[in-house]
Amino acid sequence: MFLKHRESGKLVEVLSLRDLFNPIHVILVGRYHAGEELQEPETFVKSDLIFLSNESLPQCWVDVHYRDDELHRRR
């Protein structure tokens, strides 16, 4: 999956989709996708990444407590 680095606008290939989808993990492994040579993998903070359409990542991917309010309302 490809995302965009928020600050630089560079394309990032996500190599650890499990880390991307897991809200407990704030860091994931990926590599910049630039030039003709394959770049070395490095770590990225999820909050620094966005979709190519400039949309933020879903809350369920970045916030482990994204449904806490809903659970408290049901009680």
PDB file of N, CA, C, O and CB in Angstrom:
ATOM      1  N   MET A   1       0.861  -1.168   0.000  1.00  0.00           N
ATOM      2  CA  MET A   1       0.000   0.000   0.000  1.00  0.00           C
ATOM      3  C   MET A   1       0.905   1.228   0.000  1.00  0.00           C
ATOM      4  O   MET A   1       1.955   1.250   0.642  1.00  0.00           O
ATOM      5  CB  MET A   1      -0.979   0.000   1.233  1.00  0.00           C
ATOM      6  N   PHE A   2       0.471   2.244  -0.736  1.00  0.00           N
ATOM      7  CA  PHE A   2       1.226   3.484  -0.796  1.00  0.00           C
ATOM      8  C   PHE A   2       0.489   4.590  -0.058  1.00  0.00           C
ATOM      9  O   PHE A   2      -0.723   4.753  -0.201  1.00  0.00           O
ATOM     10  CB  PHE A   2       1.482   3.890  -2.248  1.00  0.00           C
ATOM     11  N   LEU A   3       1.241   5.346   0.734  1.00  0.00           N
ATOM     12  CA  LEU A   3       0.740   6.523   1.420  1.00  0.00           C
ATOM     13  C   LEU A   3       1.673   7.677   1.098  1.00  0.00           C
ATOM     14  O   LEU A   3       2.685   7.500   0.419  1.00  0.00           O
ATOM     15  CB  LEU A   3       0.633   6.288   2.960  1.00  0.00           C
ATOM     16  N   LYS A   4       1.333   8.843   1.581  1.00  0.00           N
ATOM     17  CA  LYS A   4       2.155  10.020   1.338  1.00  0.00           C
ATOM     18  C   LYS A   4       2.662  10.557   2.667  1.00  0.00           C
ATOM     19  O   LYS A   4       1.926  10.611   3.652  1.00  0.00           O
ATOM     20  CB  LYS A   4       1.360  11.106   0.572  1.00  0.00           C
ATOM     21  N   HIS A   5       3.941  10.957   2.680  1.00  0.00           N
ATOM     22  CA  HIS A   5       4.508  11.578   3.871  1.00  0.00           C
ATOM     23  C   HIS A   5       3.966  13.002   3.946  1.00  0.00           C
ATOM     24  O   HIS A   5       4.111  13.783   3.005  1.00  0.00           O
ATOM     25  CB  HIS A   5       6.084  11.563   3.839  1.00  0.00           C
ATOM     26  N   ARG A   6       3.342  13.327   5.071  1.00  0.00           N
ATOM     27  CA  ARG A   6       2.624  14.596   5.236  1.00  0.00           C
ATOM     28  C   ARG A   6       3.524  15.810   4.969  1.00  0.00           C
ATOM     29  O   ARG A   6       3.120  16.720   4.246  1.00  0.00           O
ATOM     30  CB  ARG A   6       2.044  14.684   6.648  1.00  0.00           C
ATOM     31  N   GLU A   7       4.710  15.839   5.527  1.00  0.00           N
ATOM     32  CA  GLU A   7       5.589  17.011   5.432  1.00  0.00           C
ATOM     33  C   GLU A   7       6.248  17.155   4.062  1.00  0.00           C
ATOM     34  O   GLU A   7       6.250  18.239   3.479  1.00  0.00           O
ATOM     35  CB  GLU A   7       6.660  16.933   6.495  1.00  0.00           C
ATOM     36  N   SER A   8       6.805  16.058   3.554  1.00  0.00           N
ATOM     37  CA  SER A   8       7.578  16.140   2.314  1.00  0.00           C
ATOM     38  C   SER A   8       6.754  15.905   1.056  1.00  0.00           C
ATOM     39  O   SER A   8       7.143  16.329  -0.032  1.00  0.00           O
ATOM     40  CB  SER A   8       8.693  15.152   2.356  1.00  0.00           C
ATOM     41  N   GLY A   9       5.604  15.222   1.203  1.00  0.00           N
ATOM     42  CA  GLY A   9       4.798  14.888   0.038  1.00  0.00           C
ATOM     43  C   GLY A   9       5.325  13.691  -0.739  1.00  0.00           C
ATOM     44  O   GLY A   9       4.788  13.347  -1.792  1.00  0.00           O
ATOM     45  N   LYS A  10       6.382  13.049  -0.224  1.00  0.00           N
ATOM     46  CA  LYS A  10       6.967  11.893  -0.905  1.00  0.00           C
ATOM     47  C   LYS A  10       6.099  10.657  -0.720  1.00  0.00           C
ATOM     48  O   LYS A  10       5.429  10.495   0.300  1.00  0.00           O
ATOM     49  CB  LYS A  10       8.385  11.622  -0.386  1.00  0.00           C
ATOM     50  N   LEU A  11       6.122   9.798  -1.717  1.00  0.00           N
ATOM     51  CA  LEU A  11       5.373   8.557  -1.703  1.00  0.00           C
ATOM     52  C   LEU A  11       6.087   7.542  -0.807  1.00  0.00           C
ATOM     53  O   LEU A  11       7.302   7.371  -0.902  1.00  0.00           O
ATOM     54  CB  LEU A  11       5.203   8.003  -3.140  1.00  0.00           C
ATOM     55  N   VAL A  12       5.326   6.871   0.063  1.00  0.00           N
ATOM     56  CA  VAL A  12       5.878   5.877   0.982  1.00  0.00           C
ATOM     57  C   VAL A  12       5.180   4.547   0.740  1.00  0.00           C
ATOM     58  O   VAL A  12       3.953   4.464   0.785  1.00  0.00           O
ATOM     59  CB  VAL A  12       5.716   6.326   2.468  1.00  0.00           C
ATOM     60  N   GLU A  13       5.961   3.518   0.484  1.00  0.00           N
ATOM     61  CA  GLU A  13       5.425   2.169   0.347  1.00  0.00           C
ATOM     62  C   GLU A  13       5.418   1.537   1.737  1.00  0.00           C
ATOM     63  O   GLU A  13       6.469   1.381   2.357  1.00  0.00           O
ATOM     64  CB  GLU A  13       6.266   1.310  -0.673  1.00  0.00           C
ATOM     65  N   VAL A  14       4.250   1.180   2.216  1.00  0.00           N
ATOM     66  CA  VAL A  14       4.126   0.573   3.548  1.00  0.00           C
ATOM     67  C   VAL A  14       4.457  -0.909   3.424  1.00  0.00           C
ATOM     68  O   VAL A  14       3.847  -1.630   2.635  1.00  0.00           O
ATOM     69  CB  VAL A  14       2.683   0.781   4.147  1.00  0.00           C
ATOM     70  N   LEU A  15       5.436  -1.354   4.218  1.00  0.00           N
ATOM     71  CA  LEU A  15       5.877  -2.740   4.160  1.00  0.00           C
ATOM     72  C   LEU A  15       5.266  -3.586   5.271  1.00  0.00           C
ATOM     73  O   LEU A  15       5.327  -4.814   5.217  1.00  0.00           O
ATOM     74  CB  LEU A  15       7.383  -2.804   4.237  1.00  0.00           C
ATOM     75  N   SER A  16       4.683  -2.946   6.270  1.00  0.00           N
ATOM     76  CA  SER A  16       4.105  -3.674   7.403  1.00  0.00           C
ATOM     77  C   SER A  16       2.636  -3.276   7.569  1.00  0.00           C
ATOM     78  O   SER A  16       2.297  -2.441   8.407  1.00  0.00           O
ATOM     79  CB  SER A  16       4.905  -3.390   8.715  1.00  0.00           C
ATOM     80  N   LEU A  17       1.785  -3.879   6.766  1.00  0.00           N
ATOM     81  CA  LEU A  17       0.360  -3.546   6.814  1.00  0.00           C
ATOM     82  C   LEU A  17      -0.257  -3.852   8.174  1.00  0.00           C
ATOM     83  O   LEU A  17      -1.166  -3.146   8.610  1.00  0.00           O
ATOM     84  CB  LEU A  17      -0.388  -4.303   5.733  1.00  0.00           C
ATOM     85  N   ARG A  18       0.216  -4.881   8.841  1.00  0.00           N
ATOM     86  CA  ARG A  18      -0.294  -5.196  10.177  1.00  0.00           C
ATOM     87  C   ARG A  18      -0.099  -4.027  11.123  1.00  0.00           C
ATOM     88  O   ARG A  18      -0.990  -3.696  11.906  1.00  0.00           O
ATOM     89  CB  ARG A  18       0.394  -6.441  10.736  1.00  0.00           C
ATOM     90  N   ASP A  19       1.072  -3.400  11.050  1.00  0.00           N
ATOM     91  CA  ASP A  19       1.340  -2.234  11.894  1.00  0.00           C
ATOM     92  C   ASP A  19       0.461  -1.053  11.498  1.00  0.00           C
ATOM     93  O   ASP A  19       0.034  -0.280  12.356  1.00  0.00           O
ATOM     94  CB  ASP A  19       2.818  -1.839  11.806  1.00  0.00           C
ATOM     95  N   LEU A  20       0.191  -0.914  10.218  1.00  0.00           N
ATOM     96  CA  LEU A  20      -0.657   0.177   9.740  1.00  0.00           C
ATOM     97  C   LEU A  20      -2.075   0.043  10.286  1.00  0.00           C
ATOM     98  O   LEU A  20      -2.659   1.030  10.733  1.00  0.00           O
ATOM     99  CB  LEU A  20      -0.683   0.203   8.205  1.00  0.00           C
ATOM    100  N   PHE A  21      -2.625  -1.142  10.255  1.00  0.00           N
ATOM    101  CA  PHE A  21      -4.010  -1.354  10.673  1.00  0.00           C
ATOM    102  C   PHE A  21      -4.177  -1.457  12.189  1.00  0.00           C
ATOM    103  O   PHE A  21      -5.286  -1.285  12.694  1.00  0.00           O
ATOM    104  CB  PHE A  21      -4.545  -2.601  10.027  1.00  0.00           C
ATOM    105  N   ASN A  22      -3.111  -1.732  12.913  1.00  0.00           N
ATOM    106  CA  ASN A  22      -3.182  -1.915  14.364  1.00  0.00           C
ATOM    107  C   ASN A  22      -3.059  -0.562  15.070  1.00  0.00           C
ATOM    108  O   ASN A  22      -2.008   0.073  14.983  1.00  0.00           O
ATOM    109  CB  ASN A  22      -2.071  -2.882  14.849  1.00  0.00           C
ATOM    110  N   PRO A  23      -4.094  -0.111  15.760  1.00  0.00           N
ATOM    111  CA  PRO A  23      -4.050   1.213  16.391  1.00  0.00           C
ATOM    112  C   PRO A  23      -3.064   1.317  17.560  1.00  0.00           C
ATOM    113  O   PRO A  23      -2.723   2.422  17.981  1.00  0.00           O
ATOM    114  CB  PRO A  23      -5.422   1.576  16.875  1.00  0.00           C
ATOM    115  N   ILE A  24      -2.613   0.194  18.078  1.00  0.00           N
ATOM    116  CA  ILE A  24      -1.646   0.216  19.169  1.00  0.00           C
ATOM    117  C   ILE A  24      -0.250   0.579  18.653  1.00  0.00           C
ATOM    118  O   ILE A  24       0.550   1.166  19.381  1.00  0.00           O
ATOM    119  CB  ILE A  24      -1.615  -1.146  19.882  1.00  0.00           C
ATOM    120  N   HIS A  25       0.035   0.231  17.409  1.00  0.00           N
ATOM    121  CA  HIS A  25       1.346   0.498  16.832  1.00  0.00           C
ATOM    122  C   HIS A  25       1.372   1.909  16.245  1.00  0.00           C
ATOM    123  O   HIS A  25       0.589   2.226  15.349  1.00  0.00           O
ATOM    124  CB  HIS A  25       1.695  -0.553  15.747  1.00  0.00           C
ATOM    125  N   VAL A  26       2.258   2.740  16.743  1.00  0.00           N
ATOM    126  CA  VAL A  26       2.359   4.123  16.250  1.00  0.00           C
ATOM    127  C   VAL A  26       3.443   4.264  15.190  1.00  0.00           C
ATOM    128  O   VAL A  26       3.533   5.290  14.517  1.00  0.00           O
ATOM    129  CB  VAL A  26       2.644   5.082  17.407  1.00  0.00           C
ATOM    130  N   ILE A  27       4.260   3.233  15.046  1.00  0.00           N
ATOM    131  CA  ILE A  27       5.354   3.252  14.077  1.00  0.00           C
ATOM    132  C   ILE A  27       5.182   2.071  13.132  1.00  0.00           C
ATOM    133  O   ILE A  27       4.739   0.997  13.541  1.00  0.00           O
ATOM    134  CB  ILE A  27       6.746   3.203  14.789  1.00  0.00           C
ATOM    135  N   LEU A  28       5.537   2.276  11.865  1.00  0.00           N
ATOM    136  CA  LEU A  28       5.491   1.192  10.895  1.00  0.00           C
ATOM    137  C   LEU A  28       6.734   1.224  10.032  1.00  0.00           C
ATOM    138  O   LEU A  28       7.468   2.212  10.017  1.00  0.00           O
ATOM    139  CB  LEU A  28       4.230   1.285  10.026  1.00  0.00           C
ATOM    140  N   VAL A  29       6.967   0.139   9.316  1.00  0.00           N
ATOM    141  CA  VAL A  29       8.117   0.029   8.427  1.00  0.00           C
ATOM    142  C   VAL A  29       7.654   0.298   7.006  1.00  0.00           C
ATOM    143  O   VAL A  29       6.640  -0.232   6.551  1.00  0.00           O
ATOM    144  CB  VAL A  29       8.790  -1.371   8.540  1.00  0.00           C
ATOM    145  N   GLY A  30       8.417   1.131   6.318  1.00  0.00           N
ATOM    146  CA  GLY A  30       8.110   1.442   4.930  1.00  0.00           C
ATOM    147  C   GLY A  30       9.359   1.946   4.241  1.00  0.00           C
ATOM    148  O   GLY A  30      10.443   1.963   4.825  1.00  0.00           O
ATOM    149  N   ARG A  31       9.201   2.354   2.998  1.00  0.00           N
ATOM    150  CA  ARG A  31      10.339   2.942   2.282  1.00  0.00           C
ATOM    151  C   ARG A  31       9.808   3.968   1.296  1.00  0.00           C
ATOM    152  O   ARG A  31       8.729   3.827   0.722  1.00  0.00           O
ATOM    153  CB  ARG A  31      11.181   1.846   1.546  1.00  0.00           C
ATOM    154  N   TYR A  32      10.613   5.005   1.127  1.00  0.00           N
ATOM    155  CA  TYR A  32      10.256   6.009   0.137  1.00  0.00           C
ATOM    156  C   TYR A  32      10.279   5.368  -1.235  1.00  0.00           C
ATOM    157  O   TYR A  32      11.122   4.518  -1.520  1.00  0.00           O
ATOM    158  CB  TYR A  32      11.212   7.224   0.196  1.00  0.00           C
ATOM    159  N   HIS A  33       9.373   5.768  -2.063  1.00  0.00           N
ATOM    160  CA  HIS A  33       9.271   5.254  -3.420  1.00  0.00           C
ATOM    161  C   HIS A  33       9.656   6.400  -4.350  1.00  0.00           C
ATOM    162  O   HIS A  33       8.811   7.160  -4.824  1.00  0.00           O
ATOM    163  CB  HIS A  33       7.820   4.702  -3.735  1.00  0.00           C
ATOM    164  N   ALA A  34      10.955   6.494  -4.592  1.00  0.00           N
ATOM    165  CA  ALA A  34      11.463   7.604  -5.407  1.00  0.00           C
ATOM    166  C   ALA A  34      12.659   7.124  -6.215  1.00  0.00           C
ATOM    167  O   ALA A  34      13.456   6.315  -5.743  1.00  0.00           O
ATOM    168  CB  ALA A  34      11.856   8.822  -4.518  1.00  0.00           C
ATOM    169  N   GLY A  35      12.772   7.622  -7.414  1.00  0.00           N
ATOM    170  CA  GLY A  35      13.900   7.247  -8.258  1.00  0.00           C
ATOM    171  C   GLY A  35      13.751   5.843  -8.805  1.00  0.00           C
ATOM    172  O   GLY A  35      12.710   5.203  -8.659  1.00  0.00           O
ATOM    173  N   GLU A  36      14.811   5.382  -9.433  1.00  0.00           N
ATOM    174  CA  GLU A  36      14.782   4.062 -10.057  1.00  0.00           C
ATOM    175  C   GLU A  36      15.265   2.961  -9.137  1.00  0.00           C
ATOM    176  O   GLU A  36      14.919   1.796  -9.334  1.00  0.00           O
ATOM    177  CB  GLU A  36      15.614   4.069 -11.299  1.00  0.00           C
ATOM    178  N   GLU A  37      16.060   3.307  -8.130  1.00  0.00           N
ATOM    179  CA  GLU A  37      16.588   2.300  -7.227  1.00  0.00           C
ATOM    180  C   GLU A  37      15.669   2.108  -6.030  1.00  0.00           C
ATOM    181  O   GLU A  37      15.056   3.055  -5.537  1.00  0.00           O
ATOM    182  CB  GLU A  37      17.985   2.684  -6.762  1.00  0.00           C
ATOM    183  N   LEU A  38      15.585   0.869  -5.576  1.00  0.00           N
ATOM    184  CA  LEU A  38      14.775   0.534  -4.409  1.00  0.00           C
ATOM    185  C   LEU A  38      15.422   1.144  -3.172  1.00  0.00           C
ATOM    186  O   LEU A  38      16.608   0.931  -2.917  1.00  0.00           O
ATOM    187  CB  LEU A  38      14.622  -1.010  -4.254  1.00  0.00           C
ATOM    188  N   GLN A  39      14.650   1.896  -2.412  1.00  0.00           N
ATOM    189  CA  GLN A  39      15.161   2.564  -1.218  1.00  0.00           C
ATOM    190  C   GLN A  39      15.210   1.582  -0.042  1.00  0.00           C
ATOM    191  O   GLN A  39      14.500   0.576  -0.024  1.00  0.00           O
ATOM    192  CB  GLN A  39      14.283   3.792  -0.864  1.00  0.00           C
ATOM    193  N   GLU A  40      16.045   1.890   0.917  1.00  0.00           N
ATOM    194  CA  GLU A  40      16.165   1.060   2.126  1.00  0.00           C
ATOM    195  C   GLU A  40      14.940   1.250   3.016  1.00  0.00           C
ATOM    196  O   GLU A  40      14.437   2.368   3.131  1.00  0.00           O
ATOM    197  CB  GLU A  40      17.460   1.412   2.910  1.00  0.00           C
ATOM    198  N   PRO A  41      14.449   0.190   3.646  1.00  0.00           N
ATOM    199  CA  PRO A  41      13.331   0.334   4.584  1.00  0.00           C
ATOM    200  C   PRO A  41      13.730   1.205   5.775  1.00  0.00           C
ATOM    201  O   PRO A  41      14.883   1.203   6.207  1.00  0.00           O
ATOM    202  CB  PRO A  41      12.855  -1.049   5.075  1.00  0.00           C
ATOM    203  N   GLU A  42      12.757   1.943   6.290  1.00  0.00           N
ATOM    204  CA  GLU A  42      12.960   2.755   7.485  1.00  0.00           C
ATOM    205  C   GLU A  42      11.650   2.829   8.249  1.00  0.00           C
ATOM    206  O   GLU A  42      10.613   2.375   7.764  1.00  0.00           O
ATOM    207  CB  GLU A  42      13.473   4.179   7.122  1.00  0.00           C
ATOM    208  N   THR A  43      11.699   3.394   9.425  1.00  0.00           N
ATOM    209  CA  THR A  43      10.488   3.482  10.236  1.00  0.00           C
ATOM    210  C   THR A  43       9.831   4.841  10.041  1.00  0.00           C
ATOM    211  O   THR A  43      10.501   5.855   9.848  1.00  0.00           O
ATOM    212  CB  THR A  43      10.808   3.244  11.727  1.00  0.00           C
ATOM    213  N   PHE A  44       8.503   4.836  10.098  1.00  0.00           N
ATOM    214  CA  PHE A  44       7.702   6.044   9.948  1.00  0.00           C
ATOM    215  C   PHE A  44       6.676   6.092  11.077  1.00  0.00           C
ATOM    216  O   PHE A  44       6.145   5.060  11.487  1.00  0.00           O
ATOM    217  CB  PHE A  44       7.002   6.088   8.552  1.00  0.00           C
ATOM    218  N   VAL A  45       6.408   7.274  11.565  1.00  0.00           N
ATOM    219  CA  VAL A  45       5.349   7.471  12.547  1.00  0.00           C
ATOM    220  C   VAL A  45       4.045   7.582  11.765  1.00  0.00           C
ATOM    221  O   VAL A  45       3.960   8.349  10.806  1.00  0.00           O
ATOM    222  CB  VAL A  45       5.606   8.753  13.447  1.00  0.00           C
ATOM    223  N   LYS A  46       3.033   6.825  12.165  1.00  0.00           N
ATOM    224  CA  LYS A  46       1.764   6.808  11.418  1.00  0.00           C
ATOM    225  C   LYS A  46       1.136   8.185  11.298  1.00  0.00           C
ATOM    226  O   LYS A  46       0.522   8.495  10.277  1.00  0.00           O
ATOM    227  CB  LYS A  46       0.782   5.869  12.084  1.00  0.00           C
ATOM    228  N   SER A  47       1.278   9.013  12.318  1.00  0.00           N
ATOM    229  CA  SER A  47       0.660  10.341  12.270  1.00  0.00           C
ATOM    230  C   SER A  47       1.303  11.235  11.215  1.00  0.00           C
ATOM    231  O   SER A  47       0.749  12.282  10.878  1.00  0.00           O
ATOM    232  CB  SER A  47       0.754  11.009  13.633  1.00  0.00           C
ATOM    233  N   ASP A  48       2.469  10.839  10.685  1.00  0.00           N
ATOM    234  CA  ASP A  48       3.140  11.603   9.632  1.00  0.00           C
ATOM    235  C   ASP A  48       2.702  11.171   8.237  1.00  0.00           C
ATOM    236  O   ASP A  48       3.176  11.724   7.245  1.00  0.00           O
ATOM    237  CB  ASP A  48       4.643  11.457   9.761  1.00  0.00           C
ATOM    238  N   LEU A  49       1.803  10.191   8.146  1.00  0.00           N
ATOM    239  CA  LEU A  49       1.392   9.641   6.857  1.00  0.00           C
ATOM    240  C   LEU A  49      -0.082   9.947   6.584  1.00  0.00           C
ATOM    241  O   LEU A  49      -0.910   9.977   7.494  1.00  0.00           O
ATOM    242  CB  LEU A  49       1.638   8.122   6.817  1.00  0.00           C
ATOM    243  N   ILE A  50      -0.379  10.171   5.317  1.00  0.00           N
ATOM    244  CA  ILE A  50      -1.749  10.426   4.867  1.00  0.00           C
ATOM    245  C   ILE A  50      -1.983   9.649   3.571  1.00  0.00           C
ATOM    246  O   ILE A  50      -1.040   9.159   2.951  1.00  0.00           O
ATOM    247  CB  ILE A  50      -2.004  11.963   4.658  1.00  0.00           C
ATOM    248  N   PHE A  51      -3.241   9.546   3.173  1.00  0.00           N
ATOM    249  CA  PHE A  51      -3.558   8.926   1.886  1.00  0.00           C
ATOM    250  C   PHE A  51      -3.110   9.836   0.747  1.00  0.00           C
ATOM    251  O   PHE A  51      -2.886  11.029   0.948  1.00  0.00           O
ATOM    252  CB  PHE A  51      -5.073   8.628   1.778  1.00  0.00           C
ATOM    253  N   LEU A  52      -2.985   9.278  -0.426  1.00  0.00           N
ATOM    254  CA  LEU A  52      -2.563  10.058  -1.592  1.00  0.00           C
ATOM    255  C   LEU A  52      -3.547  11.188  -1.903  1.00  0.00           C
ATOM    256  O   LEU A  52      -3.176  12.178  -2.533  1.00  0.00           O
ATOM    257  CB  LEU A  52      -2.416   9.144  -2.810  1.00  0.00           C
ATOM    258  N   SER A  53      -4.795  11.043  -1.466  1.00  0.00           N
ATOM    259  CA  SER A  53      -5.825  12.056  -1.683  1.00  0.00           C
ATOM    260  C   SER A  53      -5.774  13.155  -0.614  1.00  0.00           C
ATOM    261  O   SER A  53      -6.662  14.006  -0.548  1.00  0.00           O
ATOM    262  CB  SER A  53      -7.206  11.402  -1.694  1.00  0.00           C
ATOM    263  N   ASN A  54      -4.729  13.129   0.219  1.00  0.00           N
ATOM    264  CA  ASN A  54      -4.528  14.084   1.322  1.00  0.00           C
ATOM    265  C   ASN A  54      -5.488  13.896   2.489  1.00  0.00           C
ATOM    266  O   ASN A  54      -5.585  14.767   3.353  1.00  0.00           O
ATOM    267  CB  ASN A  54      -4.664  15.483   0.805  1.00  0.00           C
ATOM    268  N   GLU A  55      -6.195  12.779   2.525  1.00  0.00           N
ATOM    269  CA  GLU A  55      -7.073  12.470   3.664  1.00  0.00           C
ATOM    270  C   GLU A  55      -6.252  11.811   4.759  1.00  0.00           C
ATOM    271  O   GLU A  55      -5.296  11.086   4.481  1.00  0.00           O
ATOM    272  CB  GLU A  55      -8.255  11.545   3.233  1.00  0.00           C
ATOM    273  N   SER A  56      -6.627  12.065   5.998  1.00  0.00           N
ATOM    274  CA  SER A  56      -5.964  11.434   7.133  1.00  0.00           C
ATOM    275  C   SER A  56      -6.310   9.955   7.203  1.00  0.00           C
ATOM    276  O   SER A  56      -7.295   9.503   6.617  1.00  0.00           O
ATOM    277  CB  SER A  56      -6.353  12.131   8.439  1.00  0.00           C
ATOM    278  N   LEU A  57      -5.493   9.217   7.921  1.00  0.00           N
ATOM    279  CA  LEU A  57      -5.772   7.796   8.120  1.00  0.00           C
ATOM    280  C   LEU A  57      -7.002   7.646   9.014  1.00  0.00           C
ATOM    281  O   LEU A  57      -7.266   8.526   9.833  1.00  0.00           O
ATOM    282  CB  LEU A  57      -4.543   7.069   8.745  1.00  0.00           C
ATOM    283  N   PRO A  58      -7.753   6.568   8.883  1.00  0.00           N
ATOM    284  CA  PRO A  58      -8.946   6.366   9.713  1.00  0.00           C
ATOM    285  C   PRO A  58      -8.592   6.303  11.199  1.00  0.00           C
ATOM    286  O   PRO A  58      -7.533   5.798  11.573  1.00  0.00           O
ATOM    287  CB  PRO A  58      -9.670   5.081   9.295  1.00  0.00           C
ATOM    288  N   GLN A  59      -9.469   6.808  12.021  1.00  0.00           N
ATOM    289  CA  GLN A  59      -9.253   6.807  13.468  1.00  0.00           C
ATOM    290  C   GLN A  59      -9.019   5.402  14.006  1.00  0.00           C
ATOM    291  O   GLN A  59      -8.235   5.218  14.938  1.00  0.00           O
ATOM    292  CB  GLN A  59     -10.443   7.437  14.176  1.00  0.00           C
ATOM    293  N   CYS A  60      -9.686   4.415  13.434  1.00  0.00           N
ATOM    294  CA  CYS A  60      -9.540   3.044  13.935  1.00  0.00           C
ATOM    295  C   CYS A  60      -8.143   2.481  13.673  1.00  0.00           C
ATOM    296  O   CYS A  60      -7.792   1.442  14.232  1.00  0.00           O
ATOM    297  CB  CYS A  60     -10.587   2.140  13.293  1.00  0.00           C
ATOM    298  N   TRP A  61      -7.340   3.139  12.839  1.00  0.00           N
ATOM    299  CA  TRP A  61      -5.965   2.730  12.586  1.00  0.00           C
ATOM    300  C   TRP A  61      -4.980   3.439  13.498  1.00  0.00           C
ATOM    301  O   TRP A  61      -3.864   2.957  13.692  1.00  0.00           O
ATOM    302  CB  TRP A  61      -5.604   2.989  11.148  1.00  0.00           C
ATOM    303  N   VAL A  62      -5.370   4.568  14.056  1.00  0.00           N
ATOM    304  CA  VAL A  62      -4.413   5.383  14.811  1.00  0.00           C
ATOM    305  C   VAL A  62      -4.771   5.604  16.277  1.00  0.00           C
ATOM    306  O   VAL A  62      -3.908   6.003  17.059  1.00  0.00           O
ATOM    307  CB  VAL A  62      -4.275   6.702  14.154  1.00  0.00           C
ATOM    308  N   ASP A  63      -6.006   5.358  16.665  1.00  0.00           N
ATOM    309  CA  ASP A  63      -6.444   5.643  18.029  1.00  0.00           C
ATOM    310  C   ASP A  63      -7.119   4.418  18.636  1.00  0.00           C
ATOM    311  O   ASP A  63      -8.227   4.049  18.247  1.00  0.00           O
ATOM    312  CB  ASP A  63      -7.401   6.850  18.051  1.00  0.00           C
ATOM    313  N   VAL A  64      -6.444   3.800  19.584  1.00  0.00           N
ATOM    314  CA  VAL A  64      -6.973   2.586  20.202  1.00  0.00           C
ATOM    315  C   VAL A  64      -8.275   2.859  20.967  1.00  0.00           C
ATOM    316  O   VAL A  64      -9.049   1.935  21.213  1.00  0.00           O
ATOM    317  CB  VAL A  64      -5.930   1.981  21.146  1.00  0.00           C
ATOM    318  N   HIS A  65      -8.516   4.094  21.336  1.00  0.00           N
ATOM    319  CA  HIS A  65      -9.712   4.459  22.107  1.00  0.00           C
ATOM    320  C   HIS A  65     -10.784   5.140  21.246  1.00  0.00           C
ATOM    321  O   HIS A  65     -11.610   5.884  21.774  1.00  0.00           O
ATOM    322  CB  HIS A  65      -9.321   5.381  23.258  1.00  0.00           C
ATOM    323  N   TYR A  66     -10.785   4.905  19.971  1.00  0.00           N
ATOM    324  CA  TYR A  66     -11.681   5.628  19.074  1.00  0.00           C
ATOM    325  C   TYR A  66     -13.168   5.354  19.328  1.00  0.00           C
ATOM    326  O   TYR A  66     -14.010   6.133  18.882  1.00  0.00           O
ATOM    327  CB  TYR A  66     -11.350   5.276  17.657  1.00  0.00           C
ATOM    328  N   ARG A  67     -13.511   4.275  20.027  1.00  0.00           N
ATOM    329  CA  ARG A  67     -14.929   3.983  20.299  1.00  0.00           C
ATOM    330  C   ARG A  67     -15.288   4.081  21.779  1.00  0.00           C
ATOM    331  O   ARG A  67     -16.389   3.694  22.172  1.00  0.00           O
ATOM    332  CB  ARG A  67     -15.274   2.598  19.795  1.00  0.00           C
ATOM    333  N   ASP A  68     -14.394   4.581  22.588  1.00  0.00           N
ATOM    334  CA  ASP A  68     -14.642   4.659  24.028  1.00  0.00           C
ATOM    335  C   ASP A  68     -15.903   5.456  24.361  1.00  0.00           C
ATOM    336  O   ASP A  68     -16.682   5.040  25.218  1.00  0.00           O
ATOM    337  CB  ASP A  68     -13.446   5.282  24.725  1.00  0.00           C
ATOM    338  N   ASP A  69     -16.112   6.578  23.708  1.00  0.00           N
ATOM    339  CA  ASP A  69     -17.304   7.396  23.972  1.00  0.00           C
ATOM    340  C   ASP A  69     -18.585   6.619  23.690  1.00  0.00           C
ATOM    341  O   ASP A  69     -19.552   6.702  24.448  1.00  0.00           O
ATOM    342  CB  ASP A  69     -17.273   8.673  23.124  1.00  0.00           C
ATOM    343  N   GLU A  70     -18.583   5.871  22.605  1.00  0.00           N
ATOM    344  CA  GLU A  70     -19.756   5.080  22.233  1.00  0.00           C
ATOM    345  C   GLU A  70     -20.052   4.000  23.276  1.00  0.00           C
ATOM    346  O   GLU A  70     -21.215   3.738  23.586  1.00  0.00           O
ATOM    347  CB  GLU A  70     -19.547   4.438  20.856  1.00  0.00           C
ATOM    348  N   LEU A  71     -19.024   3.386  23.806  1.00  0.00           N
ATOM    349  CA  LEU A  71     -19.214   2.359  24.825  1.00  0.00           C
ATOM    350  C   LEU A  71     -19.773   2.938  26.111  1.00  0.00           C
ATOM    351  O   LEU A  71     -20.600   2.303  26.766  1.00  0.00           O
ATOM    352  CB  LEU A  71     -17.906   1.651  25.107  1.00  0.00           C
ATOM    353  N   HIS A  72     -19.334   4.137  26.484  1.00  0.00           N
ATOM    354  CA  HIS A  72     -19.820   4.781  27.711  1.00  0.00           C
ATOM    355  C   HIS A  72     -21.277   5.204  27.566  1.00  0.00           C
ATOM    356  O   HIS A  72     -22.020   5.190  28.547  1.00  0.00           O
ATOM    357  CB  HIS A  72     -18.951   6.000  28.061  1.00  0.00           C
ATOM    358  N   ARG A  73     -21.696   5.579  26.366  1.00  0.00           N
ATOM    359  CA  ARG A  73     -23.088   5.999  26.139  1.00  0.00           C
ATOM    360  C   ARG A  73     -24.053   4.830  26.245  1.00  0.00           C
ATOM    361  O   ARG A  73     -25.209   5.024  26.621  1.00  0.00           O
ATOM    362  CB  ARG A  73     -23.228   6.656  24.768  1.00  0.00           C
ATOM    363  N   ARG A  74     -23.613   3.639  25.927  1.00  0.00           N
ATOM    364  CA  ARG A  74     -24.492   2.464  25.950  1.00  0.00           C
ATOM    365  C   ARG A  74     -24.782   1.983  27.358  1.00  0.00           C
ATOM    366  O   ARG A  74     -25.747   1.249  27.568  1.00  0.00           O
ATOM    367  CB  ARG A  74     -23.877   1.340  25.155  1.00  0.00           C
ATOM    368  N   ARG A  75     -23.991   2.370  28.301  1.00  0.00           N
ATOM    369  CA  ARG A  75     -24.175   1.887  29.678  1.00  0.00           C
ATOM    370  C   ARG A  75     -25.269   2.592  30.391  1.00  0.00           C
ATOM    371  O   ARG A  75     -25.541   2.295  31.555  1.00  0.00           O
ATOM    372  CB  ARG A  75     -22.921   2.032  30.460  1.00  0.00           C
TER     373      ARG A  75
END
